[in-house]
Amino acid sequence: MFCIKKRLTLFVLAFSIFLSTFSIASASEIRAVATFPILADLVKQVGKERVKVVSIVPLGADPHTWEATPADAKNVASADILFSNGLGFELWLERLIENVAQADLPIIVLSEGLKARPGASHDPHSHHEGDPHFWLNVQFAMEYVRNIERALSEIDPDGAGVYQKNAEEYLNQLQELDNWLISQIKSIPEENRRIITYHDGFGYLAERYGLSVEGFLVTNPDREPTALEMAKLTDMMKKFSRKVIFVEPQISSSHRYANALAKEVSGKISVLYSDTLTEEVPSYIDMMRFNGNSLVEALR
């Protein structure tokens, strides 16, 4: 009996030490919140085991129309650092920060310092004008990664060397991705490098990789296309040798209108990711490779 009690005591003691160690390790983790999954993935690649990353917008959801939940408020309230895109992309974020964020919470706007291409801002009341979808150009995503590395190093100086190493390794992967995308698009006949998308979000992708966005159904995914806009696109697409409309997985209305347009011109539907990730396409690199393959399959 004494032997059993002794073993039990030792087990409890060992388990207590384990829990204590686990708690210390957990407490030392940087708690980072990113506004949507693409940014969350970039932060994970730099932070790895030192950073616990939570995305406010979940996989497969639309960041444009997201409505913050009590769970989102709890995550922001307990965050050590918050990463956003900026340029009017996350219209719902300002109120969330005002209501629950700690006064000294570092808020890192990853697009800061980048020059936006002309385009409709997602914020009708913003003083900024331009397209916020910088990450669809891999070179700009690399700037995001550099900004993430600097921000994490500033709030966690002990991990600066780790963040720098992780960022360098990931930047090498992104440069390979960028080179691959360039070669993929070059394999498409030049006259076929014209695309129609659901919303005005692919300008950076087109500029970097040699495509031309000939039209889109809506400037902002918050609204739906008018009959006049549909008619103009129908007339335009009838002149294309490759009659393809690219929809986005997170915008359900895009499929309905794109199907109607494709039927009218005897065209087809393909998918391009812009603002979200999914279980099938769970990382930024996966997303951009999916887009490259989708473009080649549809246009070559």
ZADO-1210 file (C-alpha; in nm, 4 decimals, padded with zeros to 6 digits):
<atoms>
<atom x="00.0000" y="00.0000" z="00.0000" code="MET" pos="1"/>
<atom x="00.2855" y="00.2349" z="00.0920" code="PHE" pos="2"/>
<atom x="00.4472" y="00.1615" z="-00.2432" code="CYS" pos="3"/>
<atom x="00.1269" y="00.2467" z="-00.4307" code="ILE" pos="4"/>
<atom x="00.0827" y="00.5719" z="-00.2354" code="LYS" pos="5"/>
<atom x="00.4450" y="00.6638" z="-00.3001" code="LYS" pos="6"/>
<atom x="00.4062" y="00.6034" z="-00.6740" code="ARG" pos="7"/>
<atom x="00.0840" y="00.8055" z="-00.6781" code="LEU" pos="8"/>
<atom x="00.2530" y="01.0925" z="-00.4951" code="THR" pos="9"/>
<atom x="00.5437" y="01.0884" z="-00.7382" code="LEU" pos="10"/>
<atom x="00.3019" y="01.0825" z="-01.0338" code="PHE" pos="11"/>
<atom x="00.1068" y="01.3819" z="-00.8981" code="VAL" pos="12"/>
<atom x="00.4311" y="01.5695" z="-00.8326" code="LEU" pos="13"/>
<atom x="00.5613" y="01.4953" z="-01.1830" code="ALA" pos="14"/>
<atom x="00.2296" y="01.5955" z="-01.3383" code="PHE" pos="15"/>
<atom x="00.2291" y="01.9212" z="-01.1384" code="SER" pos="16"/>
<atom x="00.5788" y="02.0019" z="-01.2618" code="ILE" pos="17"/>
<atom x="00.4662" y="01.9276" z="-01.6193" code="PHE" pos="18"/>
<atom x="00.1653" y="02.1587" z="-01.5834" code="LEU" pos="19"/>
<atom x="00.3829" y="02.4301" z="-01.4330" code="SER" pos="20"/>
<atom x="00.6317" y="02.4024" z="-01.7177" code="THR" pos="21"/>
<atom x="00.3506" y="02.4025" z="-01.9741" code="PHE" pos="22"/>
<atom x="00.1954" y="02.7117" z="-01.8154" code="SER" pos="23"/>
<atom x="00.5260" y="02.8963" z="-01.8212" code="ILE" pos="24"/>
<atom x="00.5807" y="02.8026" z="-02.1857" code="ALA" pos="25"/>
<atom x="00.2281" y="02.9063" z="-02.2763" code="SER" pos="26"/>
<atom x="00.2598" y="03.2348" z="-02.0909" code="ALA" pos="27"/>
<atom x="00.5809" y="03.3175" z="-02.2786" code="SER" pos="28"/>
<atom x="00.4152" y="03.2747" z="-02.6195" code="GLU" pos="29"/>
<atom x="00.3401" y="03.5954" z="-02.8062" code="ILE" pos="30"/>
<atom x="-00.0355" y="03.6179" z="-02.8656" code="ARG" pos="31"/>
<atom x="-00.0818" y="03.7607" z="-03.2139" code="ALA" pos="32"/>
<atom x="-00.4127" y="03.8395" z="-03.3788" code="VAL" pos="33"/>
<atom x="-00.4394" y="03.8834" z="-03.7569" code="ALA" pos="34"/>
<atom x="-00.7489" y="04.0180" z="-03.9246" code="THR" pos="35"/>
<atom x="-00.7878" y="03.7429" z="-04.1865" code="PHE" pos="36"/>
<atom x="-00.6323" y="03.4041" z="-04.2718" code="PRO" pos="37"/>
<atom x="-00.3813" y="03.5202" z="-04.5341" code="ILE" pos="38"/>
<atom x="-00.2160" y="03.7587" z="-04.2889" code="LEU" pos="39"/>
<atom x="-00.2379" y="03.4962" z="-04.0137" code="ALA" pos="40"/>
<atom x="-00.0439" y="03.2512" z="-04.2298" code="ASP" pos="41"/>
<atom x="00.2308" y="03.5053" z="-04.3001" code="LEU" pos="42"/>
<atom x="00.2635" y="03.5754" z="-03.9266" code="VAL" pos="43"/>
<atom x="00.2795" y="03.2010" z="-03.8520" code="LYS" pos="44"/>
<atom x="00.5633" y="03.1539" z="-04.1002" code="GLN" pos="45"/>
<atom x="00.7716" y="03.4169" z="-03.9200" code="VAL" pos="46"/>
<atom x="00.6664" y="03.3465" z="-03.5617" code="GLY" pos="47"/>
<atom x="00.6430" y="02.9672" z="-03.5713" code="LYS" pos="48"/>
<atom x="00.6708" y="02.8146" z="-03.2213" code="GLU" pos="49"/>
<atom x="00.7231" y="03.1491" z="-03.0438" code="ARG" pos="50"/>
<atom x="00.3926" y="03.2997" z="-03.1566" code="VAL" pos="51"/>
<atom x="00.0353" y="03.1801" z="-03.1174" code="LYS" pos="52"/>
<atom x="-00.1616" y="03.3278" z="-03.4077" code="VAL" pos="53"/>
<atom x="-00.5385" y="03.3714" z="-03.4229" code="VAL" pos="54"/>
<atom x="-00.7278" y="03.4947" z="-03.7296" code="SER" pos="55"/>
<atom x="-01.0382" y="03.7036" z="-03.6635" code="ILE" pos="56"/>
<atom x="-01.2000" y="03.6083" z="-03.9943" code="VAL" pos="57"/>
<atom x="-01.2081" y="03.2261" z="-04.0228" code="PRO" pos="58"/>
<atom x="-01.1124" y="03.0120" z="-04.3208" code="LEU" pos="59"/>
<atom x="-01.3519" y="03.0471" z="-04.6117" code="GLY" pos="60"/>
<atom x="-01.5251" y="03.3617" z="-04.4848" code="ALA" pos="61"/>
<atom x="-01.5349" y="03.6999" z="-04.6582" code="ASP" pos="62"/>
<atom x="-01.3280" y="03.9685" z="-04.4786" code="PRO" pos="63"/>
<atom x="-01.5278" y="04.2465" z="-04.6475" code="HIS" pos="64"/>
<atom x="-01.8562" y="04.1535" z="-04.4828" code="THR" pos="65"/>
<atom x="-01.7339" y="04.0011" z="-04.1570" code="TRP" pos="66"/>
<atom x="-01.9170" y="04.0918" z="-03.8360" code="GLU" pos="67"/>
<atom x="-01.7110" y="04.0630" z="-03.5194" code="ALA" pos="68"/>
<atom x="-01.8196" y="03.8068" z="-03.2593" code="THR" pos="69"/>
<atom x="-01.7717" y="03.7921" z="-02.8794" code="PRO" pos="70"/>
<atom x="-01.4898" y="03.5426" z="-02.9411" code="ALA" pos="71"/>
<atom x="-01.3180" y="03.7976" z="-03.1665" code="ASP" pos="72"/>
<atom x="-01.3505" y="04.0611" z="-02.8953" code="ALA" pos="73"/>
<atom x="-01.1946" y="03.8236" z="-02.6408" code="LYS" pos="74"/>
<atom x="-00.9013" y="03.7480" z="-02.8726" code="ASN" pos="75"/>
<atom x="-00.8329" y="04.1149" z="-02.9415" code="VAL" pos="76"/>
<atom x="-00.8621" y="04.2031" z="-02.5718" code="ALA" pos="77"/>
<atom x="-00.5943" y="03.9459" z="-02.4802" code="SER" pos="78"/>
<atom x="-00.3629" y="04.0077" z="-02.7776" code="ALA" pos="79"/>
<atom x="00.0005" y="04.1163" z="-02.7470" code="ASP" pos="80"/>
<atom x="00.0041" y="04.2443" z="-03.1057" code="ILE" pos="81"/>
<atom x="-00.2469" y="04.2856" z="-03.3882" code="LEU" pos="82"/>
<atom x="-00.1761" y="04.2692" z="-03.7619" code="PHE" pos="83"/>
<atom x="-00.4100" y="04.4310" z="-04.0147" code="SER" pos="84"/>
<atom x="-00.3924" y="04.5080" z="-04.3848" code="ASN" pos="85"/>
<atom x="-00.5198" y="04.8649" z="-04.3762" code="GLY" pos="86"/>
<atom x="-00.6255" y="05.0886" z="-04.6654" code="LEU" pos="87"/>
<atom x="-00.9915" y="05.0502" z="-04.5727" code="GLY" pos="88"/>
<atom x="-00.9917" y="04.6722" z="-04.6126" code="PHE" pos="89"/>
<atom x="-01.1186" y="04.5825" z="-04.2640" code="GLU" pos="90"/>
<atom x="-01.4072" y="04.8239" z="-04.2122" code="LEU" pos="91"/>
<atom x="-01.5238" y="04.6419" z="-03.8990" code="TRP" pos="92"/>
<atom x="-01.1886" y="04.6564" z="-03.7181" code="LEU" pos="93"/>
<atom x="-01.1877" y="05.0140" z="-03.5892" code="GLU" pos="94"/>
<atom x="-01.4902" y="04.9658" z="-03.3650" code="ARG" pos="95"/>
<atom x="-01.3528" y="04.6356" z="-03.2338" code="LEU" pos="96"/>
<atom x="-01.0254" y="04.8034" z="-03.1361" code="ILE" pos="97"/>
<atom x="-01.2018" y="05.0996" z="-02.9763" code="GLU" pos="98"/>
<atom x="-01.4259" y="04.8750" z="-02.7681" code="ASN" pos="99"/>
<atom x="-01.1927" y="04.6047" z="-02.6379" code="VAL" pos="100"/>
<atom x="-00.8235" y="04.6504" z="-02.7273" code="ALA" pos="101"/>
<atom x="-00.5685" y="04.7401" z="-02.4617" code="GLN" pos="102"/>
<atom x="-00.4583" y="05.1028" z="-02.4888" code="ALA" pos="103"/>
<atom x="-00.0972" y="05.0025" z="-02.5561" code="ASP" pos="104"/>
<atom x="-00.1729" y="04.7225" z="-02.8056" code="LEU" pos="105"/>
<atom x="00.0717" y="04.7430" z="-03.1000" code="PRO" pos="106"/>
<atom x="-00.1354" y="04.7577" z="-03.4198" code="ILE" pos="107"/>
<atom x="00.0736" y="04.6815" z="-03.7277" code="ILE" pos="108"/>
<atom x="-00.0718" y="04.7965" z="-04.0600" code="VAL" pos="109"/>
<atom x="00.1138" y="04.5752" z="-04.3059" code="LEU" pos="110"/>
<atom x="00.0385" y="04.7810" z="-04.6179" code="SER" pos="111"/>
<atom x="00.1863" y="05.0949" z="-04.4637" code="GLU" pos="112"/>
<atom x="00.4540" y="05.2468" z="-04.6865" code="GLY" pos="113"/>
<atom x="00.3388" y="05.0686" z="-05.0030" code="LEU" pos="114"/>
<atom x="00.2032" y="05.2737" z="-05.2914" code="LYS" pos="115"/>
<atom x="-00.1491" y="05.1661" z="-05.3796" code="ALA" pos="116"/>
<atom x="-00.2574" y="05.1298" z="-05.7394" code="ARG" pos="117"/>
<atom x="-00.5652" y="05.3286" z="-05.8438" code="PRO" pos="118"/>
<atom x="-00.8864" y="05.1545" z="-05.7606" code="GLY" pos="119"/>
<atom x="-01.1962" y="05.1807" z="-05.5494" code="ALA" pos="120"/>
<atom x="-01.1229" y="05.1876" z="-05.1773" code="SER" pos="121"/>
<atom x="-01.3252" y="04.9434" z="-04.9701" code="HIS" pos="122"/>
<atom x="-01.4016" y="05.2277" z="-04.7300" code="ASP" pos="123"/>
<atom x="-01.6411" y="05.4861" z="-04.8766" code="PRO" pos="124"/>
<atom x="-01.5578" y="05.7255" z="-04.5909" code="HIS" pos="125"/>
<atom x="-01.1803" y="05.6800" z="-04.6082" code="SER" pos="126"/>
<atom x="-00.9386" y="05.9522" z="-04.7101" code="HIS" pos="127"/>
<atom x="-00.7333" y="05.6825" z="-04.8782" code="HIS" pos="128"/>
<atom x="-00.7953" y="05.5733" z="-05.2325" code="GLU" pos="129"/>
<atom x="-00.6630" y="05.2611" z="-05.3916" code="GLY" pos="130"/>
<atom x="-00.6654" y="04.8853" z="-05.4100" code="ASP" pos="131"/>
<atom x="-00.5820" y="04.7165" z="-05.0758" code="PRO" pos="132"/>
<atom x="-00.5072" y="04.3681" z="-05.2208" code="HIS" pos="133"/>
<atom x="-00.1261" y="04.4058" z="-05.2192" code="PHE" pos="134"/>
<atom x="-00.0610" y="04.0412" z="-05.1243" code="TRP" pos="135"/>
<atom x="-00.1672" y="03.9161" z="-05.4702" code="LEU" pos="136"/>
<atom x="00.1725" y="04.0404" z="-05.5886" code="ASN" pos="137"/>
<atom x="00.4232" y="03.8122" z="-05.4150" code="VAL" pos="138"/>
<atom x="00.6803" y="04.0914" z="-05.4003" code="GLN" pos="139"/>
<atom x="00.4407" y="04.2930" z="-05.1852" code="PHE" pos="140"/>
<atom x="00.3691" y="03.9880" z="-04.9677" code="ALA" pos="141"/>
<atom x="00.7438" y="03.9748" z="-04.9091" code="MET" pos="142"/>
<atom x="00.7270" y="04.3325" z="-04.7792" code="GLU" pos="143"/>
<atom x="00.4517" y="04.2210" z="-04.5425" code="TYR" pos="144"/>
<atom x="00.6813" y="03.9456" z="-04.4147" code="VAL" pos="145"/>
<atom x="00.9624" y="04.1945" z="-04.3523" code="ARG" pos="146"/>
<atom x="00.7220" y="04.4184" z="-04.1619" code="ASN" pos="147"/>
<atom x="00.6051" y="04.1211" z="-03.9535" code="ILE" pos="148"/>
<atom x="00.9625" y="04.0238" z="-03.8694" code="GLU" pos="149"/>
<atom x="01.0451" y="04.3777" z="-03.7549" code="ARG" pos="150"/>
<atom x="00.7283" y="04.4056" z="-03.5455" code="ALA" pos="151"/>
<atom x="00.7738" y="04.0708" z="-03.3690" code="LEU" pos="152"/>
<atom x="01.1408" y="04.1449" z="-03.3023" code="SER" pos="153"/>
<atom x="01.0450" y="04.4765" z="-03.1431" code="GLU" pos="154"/>
<atom x="00.7971" y="04.3295" z="-02.8934" code="ILE" pos="155"/>
<atom x="01.0043" y="04.0134" z="-02.8333" code="ASP" pos="156"/>
<atom x="01.3750" y="04.1079" z="-02.8595" code="PRO" pos="157"/>
<atom x="01.4825" y="03.7690" z="-02.7210" code="ASP" pos="158"/>
<atom x="01.3299" y="03.6047" z="-03.0285" code="GLY" pos="159"/>
<atom x="01.4694" y="03.8487" z="-03.2849" code="ALA" pos="160"/>
<atom x="01.7253" y="03.6019" z="-03.4171" code="GLY" pos="161"/>
<atom x="01.4601" y="03.3331" z="-03.4577" code="VAL" pos="162"/>
<atom x="01.2240" y="03.5702" z="-03.6388" code="TYR" pos="163"/>
<atom x="01.5007" y="03.6850" z="-03.8713" code="GLN" pos="164"/>
<atom x="01.5963" y="03.3261" z="-03.9568" code="LYS" pos="165"/>
<atom x="01.2341" y="03.2224" z="-04.0143" code="ASN" pos="166"/>
<atom x="01.1677" y="03.5282" z="-04.2289" code="ALA" pos="167"/>
<atom x="01.4772" y="03.4695" z="-04.4431" code="GLU" pos="168"/>
<atom x="01.3786" y="03.1072" z="-04.5065" code="GLU" pos="169"/>
<atom x="01.0226" y="03.2042" z="-04.5946" code="TYR" pos="170"/>
<atom x="01.1334" y="03.4926" z="-04.8169" code="LEU" pos="171"/>
<atom x="01.3414" y="03.2456" z="-05.0176" code="ASN" pos="172"/>
<atom x="01.0297" y="03.0304" z="-05.0654" code="GLN" pos="173"/>
<atom x="00.8300" y="03.3350" z="-05.1723" code="LEU" pos="174"/>
<atom x="01.0936" y="03.4367" z="-05.4257" code="GLN" pos="175"/>
<atom x="01.0741" y="03.0880" z="-05.5761" code="GLU" pos="176"/>
<atom x="00.6954" y="03.1229" z="-05.5850" code="LEU" pos="177"/>
<atom x="00.7220" y="03.4594" z="-05.7600" code="ASP" pos="178"/>
<atom x="00.9559" y="03.3155" z="-06.0240" code="ASN" pos="179"/>
<atom x="00.7219" y="03.0193" z="-06.0762" code="TRP" pos="180"/>
<atom x="00.4201" y="03.2450" z="-06.1279" code="LEU" pos="181"/>
<atom x="00.6058" y="03.4532" z="-06.3859" code="ILE" pos="182"/>
<atom x="00.6980" y="03.1407" z="-06.5831" code="SER" pos="183"/>
<atom x="00.3447" y="02.9993" z="-06.5549" code="GLN" pos="184"/>
<atom x="00.1775" y="03.3096" z="-06.6950" code="ILE" pos="185"/>
<atom x="00.4378" y="03.3351" z="-06.9729" code="LYS" pos="186"/>
<atom x="00.3207" y="02.9934" z="-07.0921" code="SER" pos="187"/>
<atom x="-00.0219" y="03.1433" z="-07.1735" code="ILE" pos="188"/>
<atom x="-00.0479" y="03.2914" z="-07.5259" code="PRO" pos="189"/>
<atom x="-00.0277" y="03.6688" z="-07.4947" code="GLU" pos="190"/>
<atom x="-00.3637" y="03.7250" z="-07.6625" code="GLU" pos="191"/>
<atom x="-00.5293" y="03.5056" z="-07.3972" code="ASN" pos="192"/>
<atom x="-00.3891" y="03.6865" z="-07.0930" code="ARG" pos="193"/>
<atom x="-00.7117" y="03.8804" z="-07.0421" code="ARG" pos="194"/>
<atom x="-00.9329" y="03.8116" z="-06.7446" code="ILE" pos="195"/>
<atom x="-01.2796" y="03.8970" z="-06.6174" code="ILE" pos="196"/>
<atom x="-01.3188" y="03.8744" z="-06.2393" code="THR" pos="197"/>
<atom x="-01.6076" y="03.9137" z="-05.9997" code="TYR" pos="198"/>
<atom x="-01.4691" y="04.2130" z="-05.8095" code="HIS" pos="199"/>
<atom x="-01.1940" y="04.4674" z="-05.8596" code="ASP" pos="200"/>
<atom x="-00.9308" y="04.2889" z="-05.6549" code="GLY" pos="201"/>
<atom x="-00.6740" y="04.1438" z="-05.8952" code="PHE" pos="202"/>
<atom x="-00.4898" y="04.4491" z="-06.0244" code="GLY" pos="203"/>
<atom x="-00.1639" y="04.3730" z="-05.8424" code="TYR" pos="204"/>
<atom x="-00.1710" y="04.0130" z="-05.9646" code="LEU" pos="205"/>
<atom x="-00.2232" y="04.1331" z="-06.3212" code="ALA" pos="206"/>
<atom x="00.0450" y="04.4032" z="-06.3103" code="GLU" pos="207"/>
<atom x="00.3118" y="04.1756" z="-06.1667" code="ARG" pos="208"/>
<atom x="00.2511" y="03.8694" z="-06.3827" code="TYR" pos="209"/>
<atom x="00.1584" y="04.0130" z="-06.7208" code="GLY" pos="210"/>
<atom x="-00.2201" y="03.9829" z="-06.7243" code="LEU" pos="211"/>
<atom x="-00.4843" y="04.2368" z="-06.8200" code="SER" pos="212"/>
<atom x="-00.8014" y="04.2754" z="-06.6137" code="VAL" pos="213"/>
<atom x="-01.0492" y="04.3586" z="-06.8885" code="GLU" pos="214"/>
<atom x="-01.3464" y="04.3899" z="-06.6572" code="GLY" pos="215"/>
<atom x="-01.5188" y="04.2880" z="-06.3361" code="PHE" pos="216"/>
<atom x="-01.8787" y="04.2503" z="-06.2291" code="LEU" pos="217"/>
<atom x="-01.8508" y="04.4834" z="-05.9271" code="VAL" pos="218"/>
<atom x="-01.5907" y="04.7219" z="-05.7843" code="THR" pos="219"/>
<atom x="-01.6688" y="04.6121" z="-05.4296" code="ASN" pos="220"/>
<atom x="-01.7985" y="04.2686" z="-05.3230" code="PRO" pos="221"/>
<atom x="-02.0416" y="04.4328" z="-05.0807" code="ASP" pos="222"/>
<atom x="-02.2729" y="04.5029" z="-05.3730" code="ARG" pos="223"/>
<atom x="-02.4168" y="04.3070" z="-05.6659" code="GLU" pos="224"/>
<atom x="-02.3878" y="04.3859" z="-06.0393" code="PRO" pos="225"/>
<atom x="-02.6574" y="04.5835" z="-06.2166" code="THR" pos="226"/>
<atom x="-02.8305" y="04.4710" z="-06.5360" code="ALA" pos="227"/>
<atom x="-02.6314" y="04.7339" z="-06.7290" code="LEU" pos="228"/>
<atom x="-02.2993" y="04.6051" z="-06.5917" code="GLU" pos="229"/>
<atom x="-02.3937" y="04.2495" z="-06.6834" code="MET" pos="230"/>
<atom x="-02.4892" y="04.3564" z="-07.0367" code="ALA" pos="231"/>
<atom x="-02.1583" y="04.5400" z="-07.0905" code="LYS" pos="232"/>
<atom x="-01.9581" y="04.2387" z="-06.9774" code="LEU" pos="233"/>
<atom x="-02.1640" y="04.0099" z="-07.2000" code="THR" pos="234"/>
<atom x="-02.0837" y="04.2224" z="-07.5056" code="ASP" pos="235"/>
<atom x="-01.7154" y="04.2350" z="-07.4101" code="MET" pos="236"/>
<atom x="-01.6779" y="03.8618" z="-07.3500" code="MET" pos="237"/>
<atom x="-01.8347" y="03.7661" z="-07.6817" code="LYS" pos="238"/>
<atom x="-01.5170" y="03.9033" z="-07.8439" code="LYS" pos="239"/>
<atom x="-01.2807" y="03.6892" z="-07.6324" code="PHE" pos="240"/>
<atom x="-01.1270" y="03.3679" z="-07.7620" code="SER" pos="241"/>
<atom x="-01.1194" y="03.2355" z="-07.4022" code="ARG" pos="242"/>
<atom x="-01.4564" y="03.3114" z="-07.2448" code="LYS" pos="243"/>
<atom x="-01.3797" y="03.2600" z="-06.8755" code="VAL" pos="244"/>
<atom x="-01.5181" y="03.4332" z="-06.5669" code="ILE" pos="245"/>
<atom x="-01.3107" y="03.3996" z="-06.2510" code="PHE" pos="246"/>
<atom x="-01.5099" y="03.3743" z="-05.9283" code="VAL" pos="247"/>
<atom x="-01.3942" y="03.3762" z="-05.5663" code="GLU" pos="248"/>
<atom x="-01.4758" y="03.0935" z="-05.3245" code="PRO" pos="249"/>
<atom x="-01.5756" y="03.3194" z="-05.0345" code="GLN" pos="250"/>
<atom x="-01.8333" y="03.5267" z="-05.2291" code="ILE" pos="251"/>
<atom x="-02.1424" y="03.3142" z="-05.2850" code="SER" pos="252"/>
<atom x="-02.3167" y="03.5726" z="-05.5039" code="SER" pos="253"/>
<atom x="-02.0212" y="03.5705" z="-05.7450" code="SER" pos="254"/>
<atom x="-02.1125" y="03.2190" z="-05.8589" code="HIS" pos="255"/>
<atom x="-02.4744" y="03.3062" z="-05.9314" code="ARG" pos="256"/>
<atom x="-02.3971" y="03.6054" z="-06.1531" code="TYR" pos="257"/>
<atom x="-02.0935" y="03.4440" z="-06.3137" code="ALA" pos="258"/>
<atom x="-02.3003" y="03.1395" z="-06.4093" code="ASN" pos="259"/>
<atom x="-02.5577" y="03.3648" z="-06.5743" code="ALA" pos="260"/>
<atom x="-02.2849" y="03.5480" z="-06.7655" code="LEU" pos="261"/>
<atom x="-02.1119" y="03.2256" z="-06.8712" code="ALA" pos="262"/>
<atom x="-02.4392" y="03.0827" z="-06.9985" code="LYS" pos="263"/>
<atom x="-02.5029" y="03.3971" z="-07.2041" code="GLU" pos="264"/>
<atom x="-02.1644" y="03.3803" z="-07.3828" code="VAL" pos="265"/>
<atom x="-02.1184" y="02.9995" z="-07.3835" code="SER" pos="266"/>
<atom x="-01.8248" y="03.0464" z="-07.1487" code="GLY" pos="267"/>
<atom x="-01.7005" y="02.8726" z="-06.8362" code="LYS" pos="268"/>
<atom x="-01.6284" y="02.9423" z="-06.4711" code="ILE" pos="269"/>
<atom x="-01.2893" y="02.9191" z="-06.3005" code="SER" pos="270"/>
<atom x="-01.1784" y="03.0075" z="-05.9489" code="VAL" pos="271"/>
<atom x="-00.9227" y="03.2593" z="-05.8244" code="LEU" pos="272"/>
<atom x="-00.8528" y="03.3143" z="-05.4565" code="TYR" pos="273"/>
<atom x="-00.8202" y="03.6729" z="-05.3398" code="SER" pos="274"/>
<atom x="-00.9122" y="03.7432" z="-04.9773" code="ASP" pos="275"/>
<atom x="-00.9299" y="03.4127" z="-04.7929" code="THR" pos="276"/>
<atom x="-00.7881" y="03.0643" z="-04.7479" code="LEU" pos="277"/>
<atom x="-00.9801" y="02.7373" z="-04.7130" code="THR" pos="278"/>
<atom x="-00.9179" y="02.3882" z="-04.5771" code="GLU" pos="279"/>
<atom x="-00.8326" y="02.2802" z="-04.9326" code="GLU" pos="280"/>
<atom x="-00.5999" y="02.5786" z="-04.9844" code="VAL" pos="281"/>
<atom x="-00.4721" y="02.6452" z="-04.6305" code="PRO" pos="282"/>
<atom x="-00.1644" y="02.8657" z="-04.6857" code="SER" pos="283"/>
<atom x="-00.0591" y="03.1728" z="-04.8814" code="TYR" pos="284"/>
<atom x="00.1805" y="02.9730" z="-05.0993" code="ILE" pos="285"/>
<atom x="-00.0912" y="02.7142" z="-05.1655" code="ASP" pos="286"/>
<atom x="-00.3271" y="02.9958" z="-05.2643" code="MET" pos="287"/>
<atom x="-00.0900" y="03.1562" z="-05.5122" code="MET" pos="288"/>
<atom x="00.0010" y="02.8202" z="-05.6655" code="ARG" pos="289"/>
<atom x="-00.3686" y="02.7409" z="-05.7001" code="PHE" pos="290"/>
<atom x="-00.4205" y="03.0744" z="-05.8759" code="ASN" pos="291"/>
<atom x="-00.1289" y="03.0162" z="-06.1119" code="GLY" pos="292"/>
<atom x="-00.2543" y="02.6718" z="-06.2083" code="ASN" pos="293"/>
<atom x="-00.6127" y="02.7960" z="-06.2431" code="SER" pos="294"/>
<atom x="-00.5082" y="03.0738" z="-06.4812" code="LEU" pos="295"/>
<atom x="-00.3021" y="02.8396" z="-06.6971" code="VAL" pos="296"/>
<atom x="-00.5751" y="02.5748" z="-06.7159" code="GLU" pos="297"/>
<atom x="-00.8386" y="02.8331" z="-06.8098" code="ALA" pos="298"/>
<atom x="-00.6443" y="03.0491" z="-07.0547" code="LEU" pos="299"/>
<atom x="-00.3725" y="02.8437" z="-07.2233" code="ARG" pos="300"/>
</atoms>
